[in-house]
Amino acid sequence: MVFLQSRGNLLIFLLLTTCVIDKAQCIRIPDRISEPARDPPSQQPLKTAVFALGSFWRSESVFGCLNGVVRTTVGYAGGSKSNPEYRSLADHAESVQVEYDPRLISFKQLLEVFWSSHDSRQVFGQGPDVGSQYRSIIFTNGTEESRMAAISKEREQTKSRSSIVTTQIQQLGTFYPAEPEHQKFELKQNPFFLQLIGNLPEEELERSSLATKLNGYAAELCPPRVQKQIDAKINDIMRKGWPILREL
């Protein structure tokens, strides 16, 4: 069975159609795998970076497919209110926490993705999303990250002098994880992909490196080469009729 760049509901439609025509090619999808795949142990402590660049649903997807990113979490940062909620953010911004392996990707490289993934010159918003919760912020941990963030902001400003880069640089205070329904949002819009990795319970899904990468794939925000690799992996699973995607 061959899938050409298909996604989400189209995948499900093609799957059901094929099942009707040829039962031998039906994928066997369980309610849940008994032993979910575990993240590989890291030989070096992971580092954490936090960014705000508009809606955190899309922001999480932007970083999910990067080589070296282990997991992502959406949440709230940059404000003064304790325990903010989605409907009551106060002065916090929607943010994404990125846990990464510094052997494979650097803070500087994450900054490059940050700048290329949103309009840093739009005041308090991104596209149709307008409000202070969508403002652009680089959160830093320590002097060195603050220096790197400032240099990258200056470089971004030199690209055009006709408008001002509005991105703020702030020392990270408390990062508050968002409610479960906001985690891996793009992935959750594609039930087929959730089934493909074994219908993980919410807590495991939020911590899963596989779900992190697949969340970027579901939003079609992976680099083209990675998108094609995952396409091929899913096609192979469908061809063999084996239901569990354990690694990407």
C-alpha positions in Angstrom: 0.0 0.0 0.0 1.5 3.4 -1.0 0.7 6.7 0.6 1.8 9.8 -1.3 2.2 12.8 1.1 -1.1 12.0 2.8 -2.0 13.2 6.3 -4.5 12.7 9.1 -8.1 12.0 7.9 -6.9 11.2 4.4 -4.7 8.4 5.8 -7.6 7.1 7.7 -9.9 7.2 4.6 -7.3 5.4 2.5 -6.8 2.8 5.2 -10.5 2.0 5.5 -10.9 1.9 1.8 -8.1 -0.6 1.4 -9.4 -2.7 4.3 -12.7 -3.1 2.4 -11.0 -4.1 -0.8 -8.2 -6.3 0.6 -8.5 -7.5 4.1 -4.9 -8.8 3.9 -3.6 -5.3 3.9 -5.5 -4.0 6.9 -3.4 -2.6 9.7 -4.0 -4.1 13.1 -4.4 -1.3 15.5 -4.7 -2.2 19.2 -6.4 -0.1 21.9 -3.1 0.3 23.6 0.3 -1.3 23.5 1.2 -3.2 26.6 4.8 -1.9 26.8 5.2 1.5 25.2 8.5 2.4 23.7 10.9 4.2 26.1 13.0 7.1 25.3 16.7 6.2 24.9 18.8 7.1 27.9 20.9 10.2 27.4 24.7 10.0 28.3 24.7 13.8 29.0 22.2 15.9 30.9 19.6 17.6 28.7 19.4 21.3 28.5 16.2 23.4 28.5 15.2 26.4 26.4 11.9 28.4 26.5 10.6 30.6 23.7 7.4 32.5 23.1 6.6 33.0 19.4 2.8 33.1 19.0 0.3 30.3 19.5 2.0 27.5 21.5 0.2 24.9 19.4 2.3 25.8 16.4 5.4 26.7 18.4 5.6 23.2 19.8 5.4 21.7 16.3 8.2 24.0 15.0 10.8 22.5 17.4 9.5 18.9 17.5 11.3 17.6 14.4 14.7 19.1 15.1 17.6 16.6 15.5 18.6 16.8 19.1 15.3 17.9 20.5 14.1 15.2 22.9 10.8 16.6 24.0 8.6 19.7 24.0 6.0 21.1 26.5 3.7 24.0 25.9 2.9 26.4 28.8 3.0 29.9 30.2 5.9 32.1 31.1 7.0 35.7 31.4 4.2 36.9 33.7 3.7 37.5 37.4 0.5 35.5 38.1 0.9 32.2 39.9 -0.6 29.1 38.3 -2.0 30.7 35.2 -4.6 28.9 33.1 -5.5 29.1 29.4 -8.6 31.2 30.1 -6.8 33.3 32.8 -3.2 34.1 31.7 -2.9 37.6 33.1 0.5 38.9 31.8 2.0 35.5 30.8 2.8 34.5 27.2 2.1 31.2 25.5 5.4 29.5 25.4 7.1 26.3 24.5 9.8 24.5 26.6 12.3 22.6 24.6 14.4 19.9 26.1 17.5 19.2 24.0 20.7 17.3 23.8 23.5 19.8 23.6 25.7 17.3 21.8 23.3 17.4 18.8 21.9 20.9 18.8 23.0 24.1 20.4 21.1 27.0 21.9 22.4 29.1 19.0 20.8 26.8 16.5 17.5 26.9 18.4 17.6 30.7 18.2 18.0 30.4 14.4 14.8 28.3 14.3 13.1 30.8 16.6 13.8 33.8 14.3 12.8 31.9 11.2 9.5 30.6 12.5 7.6 33.8 13.3 7.4 37.5 12.6 9.4 39.2 15.3 8.3 42.6 14.1 4.6 42.1 14.8 3.6 43.8 18.0 1.9 41.5 20.5 0.7 38.9 18.0 1.3 36.6 15.2 -0.9 36.7 12.1 -4.5 36.6 13.2 -3.6 35.9 16.8 -3.4 39.3 18.5 -2.8 40.0 22.1 0.1 40.1 24.7 -0.1 36.4 25.2 1.2 35.9 21.7 4.2 38.3 22.0 7.7 37.3 21.0 10.1 36.4 23.9 13.5 34.6 24.3 13.8 33.3 27.8 17.3 32.8 29.0 19.1 30.8 31.7 22.2 32.7 32.7 24.5 35.4 31.3 25.8 33.4 28.3 22.4 32.7 26.9 21.4 36.3 27.4 24.5 37.4 25.5 23.7 35.0 22.6 20.1 36.1 22.5 21.1 39.8 22.4 23.6 39.1 19.5 21.0 37.2 17.6 18.5 40.0 18.1 20.9 42.6 16.8 21.6 40.4 13.8 17.9 40.0 13.1 17.4 43.7 13.3 20.1 44.4 10.6 18.0 42.4 8.1 15.6 45.4 7.9 15.9 48.9 9.4 12.4 49.9 8.3 10.7 48.1 11.2 11.7 47.3 14.8 12.2 43.8 16.1 9.8 43.6 19.1 11.2 40.4 20.6 11.9 40.7 24.3 14.8 39.0 26.1 13.9 37.9 29.7 15.5 35.8 32.4 13.4 32.8 32.8 11.3 32.7 35.9 8.7 29.9 36.4 7.5 27.9 33.4 4.0 26.7 34.0 3.0 23.7 31.8 -0.3 24.2 30.1 -3.4 22.0 30.5 -3.2 18.4 29.0 -5.5 19.2 26.1 -3.0 21.7 24.8 0.0 19.4 24.7 0.9 17.8 21.4 -2.1 19.5 19.9 -1.3 19.0 16.2 -0.7 15.3 16.8 -4.1 14.9 18.6 -5.9 16.3 15.6 -4.8 13.1 13.8 -6.2 10.0 15.6 -4.6 7.7 13.1 -1.1 8.8 14.3 -2.1 8.4 17.9 -3.2 4.8 17.1 0.0 4.3 15.2 2.1 4.8 18.3 -0.1 2.7 20.6 -2.7 5.1 22.0 -0.4 6.3 24.8 -2.0 7.6 28.0 -1.8 11.4 28.4 1.2 11.5 30.8 3.3 9.2 28.5 2.3 11.1 25.4 3.4 14.4 26.9 6.9 12.9 27.7 7.3 10.8 24.6 10.2 11.8 22.2 8.4 9.9 19.5 5.2 11.9 20.0 7.3 15.1 20.0 8.6 14.4 16.6 5.3 13.1 15.2 3.6 16.3 16.4 5.9 18.3 14.1 5.2 15.9 11.3 1.5 16.1 11.8 1.7 19.9 11.4 3.9 19.4 8.3 6.6 21.5 9.9 9.5 19.0 9.8 12.3 19.8 7.3 11.5 18.3 3.9 14.0 15.5 4.3 12.6 14.5 7.6 9.0 14.7 6.3 9.9 12.2 3.5 11.7 9.9 5.9 8.6 9.7 8.2 6.4 9.3 5.1 8.5 6.3 4.1 8.4 4.8 7.6 4.6 5.0 7.8 4.2 3.6 4.3 6.4 0.7 5.3 4.3 0.0 8.4 1.1 0.1 6.3 2.5 -2.2 3.7 3.5 -4.8 6.3 0.4 -4.3 8.3 2.4 -3.9 11.6 0.6 -1.3 13.7 3.2 0.1 16.1 5.5 2.9 15.3 8.3 2.7 17.8 10.9 5.1 16.5 11.6 7.8 13.9 
